Amino acid sequence: MDVYVLHFEEWGWEEDEEQSGTVLGVYETEPEAIKAKYEAKLNNSHGDYTIKKMKVGKFYRYGA
């Protein structure tokens, strides 16, 4: 089964500050994930939002 993961990568504020990533939600359909991405951008524009299609139960050794 495929799911769509909404991921947020926050940019560091200060020089040499590391970025951090957060999973904001997991959705069964891509339109649901796109809607959530749009709503998230309204609340916080200081970072990057991505939607990643992933298989449930699969291990991604180097991320997806």
N, C-alpha and C positions, 0 to 999 in steps of 0.2 A: 504494500500500500504506500502511495506517495502522499506526503504532506508538504505544506508550504510554511516555512519558518521565517517570521519577520525578525530581522536582526538589526540592532542599532549599534553603530560604531561611533563613540563619542570622541571628539577631538580634544587633545590636551590643551589646557588654557595657557600654561606657561611653557617657555622654551625647555626642552628636554623632558617635559612631563609626558608620561606614557598615555597612549589612548586605551580606552577600555570598551569592551563589547558586551552587549546584553541581548538576550533573546526576549522579545516583547510578546510573542505569541506564536502559536502553532495552529494552522488552519487546514481544513480538509479540501478547500477549493482555492484557486488562485484569486478569483474576484474578492473573496472574503479578506485575503491577505492584503490585496491592493487597497481595499477600503480602510483597513486598519492602518496601513502605511500612510495614507492621506491624512487620517485623523491624528496620527502621531506627529506628523510634520507640522500640523497646526499648533501643537503644544511645545515643540522643541525643534529648532532649525539648526542647532549647533552640533552637527554630526552628519553621518551618512546612514541611510536606511536601505537595506537590501532584503529581497525576498529570495530565499533559497529553497529549491525543490529537493526534498530528501526522502529516502526510503525509511519507513519505520523499521526499527530493529537492525539497521545496518550500521556498522562501525566505520567511521571515516577517520582513518589514521592521521591524515594531514588536514583535516577539516574539509568542508564542502565548498 
